Amino acid sequence: MGASSMIVLILAGLAFAGGAILVAKIITKTTTNPQKGEPYECGIPTHGKTWIQLNVGYYLFALVFLIFDVELVFLYPWAVVAKKVGWLAMGEIIIFFGILFIGFLYAHKKGALEWK
């Protein structure tokens, strides 16, 4: 499995993807109508302006959720090697959770977790 195998694999992937796109372009019938350009959400026709300003609190809440969700990605490799590393791993994860807890307290103090 040298470089030639990788080149063949990349070319095969590109050919497969390009072929699928080409077949879709040939087979599908495209039409344009005014309904395709209308905003659509949940099957309910929109009323009024569709470009509205949302509360920044939604974004802050989503970012805080994302931060605490991504920390689980770092928790899994730690759990795999924790027994092998020993008490050093336990100390590292306590420091890691301490930093996350300080971030949580900061977000709570700033009101990022409150719905207004």
C-alpha positions in Angstrom: 0.0 0.0 0.0 2.2 2.7 -1.3 1.6 6.1 -2.9 0.3 4.5 -6.0 -2.5 2.8 -4.1 -3.5 6.1 -2.5 -3.5 7.8 -5.9 -5.8 5.1 -7.4 -8.1 5.4 -4.4 -8.4 9.2 -4.7 -9.0 8.9 -8.5 -11.6 6.2 -7.9 -13.4 8.4 -5.3 -13.4 11.4 -7.6 -14.7 9.3 -10.5 -17.4 7.8 -8.4 -18.5 11.2 -7.0 -18.3 12.9 -10.4 -20.2 10.1 -12.1 -23.0 10.3 -9.5 -23.3 14.1 -10.0 -23.3 13.7 -13.8 -26.0 11.0 -13.7 -28.1 13.1 -11.4 -27.8 16.1 -13.8 -28.8 14.0 -16.8 -31.7 12.2 -15.1 -33.4 15.0 -13.1 -35.8 17.4 -14.7 -35.1 21.0 -13.5 -37.9 23.6 -13.4 -37.9 27.1 -12.0 -41.0 28.6 -10.4 -41.6 31.4 -7.9 -42.3 28.9 -5.1 -38.8 27.7 -5.1 -37.5 31.1 -4.2 -39.8 31.6 -1.2 -38.6 31.1 2.4 -39.7 27.8 3.9 -39.7 26.7 7.4 -41.5 23.7 8.9 -44.2 23.6 6.2 -45.9 26.8 7.5 -46.1 29.7 5.2 -44.2 32.7 6.5 -46.0 35.9 7.5 -44.3 39.3 7.6 -40.6 39.9 7.2 -38.5 36.8 7.1 -35.2 38.6 8.0 -35.6 39.3 11.7 -33.0 40.0 14.3 -32.7 37.2 16.9 -31.7 37.6 20.5 -27.9 37.1 21.0 -28.7 35.0 24.1 -29.6 32.1 21.8 -26.1 32.1 20.3 -24.4 32.4 23.7 -26.4 29.5 25.0 -25.5 27.4 21.9 -21.8 28.3 22.3 -21.8 27.3 25.9 -23.5 24.0 25.0 -20.9 23.4 22.3 -18.0 24.0 24.6 -19.4 21.5 27.2 -20.3 19.1 24.5 -16.8 19.1 22.9 -15.2 18.4 26.3 -16.7 14.9 26.0 -14.5 14.4 23.0 -11.5 15.0 25.2 -12.9 12.9 28.0 -13.1 9.6 26.0 -9.3 9.3 25.3 -8.6 10.1 28.9 -11.0 7.3 30.0 -9.2 4.8 27.8 -5.7 5.4 29.2 -6.6 6.5 32.7 -5.9 3.1 34.3 -2.6 2.8 32.6 -1.4 6.3 33.5 -2.6 6.2 37.1 -3.0 9.0 39.5 -1.4 11.5 37.1 -4.4 11.1 34.8 -6.8 11.7 37.8 -5.0 14.9 38.6 -5.1 16.1 35.0 -8.8 15.4 34.7 -9.5 17.3 38.0 -7.6 20.3 36.6 -9.5 20.0 33.3 -12.9 19.9 35.1 -11.8 22.7 37.3 -11.1 24.9 34.3 -14.4 23.9 32.8 -16.2 24.7 36.0 -14.6 28.2 36.2 -15.8 28.7 32.6 -19.3 27.6 33.6 -19.3 30.0 36.6 -18.2 32.8 34.4 -20.9 32.1 31.8 -23.5 31.9 34.6 -22.3 35.2 36.2 -22.5 36.9 32.8 -26.1 35.7 32.3 -25.3 33.5 29.2 -27.4 30.7 30.6 -30.6 32.7 31.3 -33.5 33.0 28.8 -34.7 36.5 28.6 
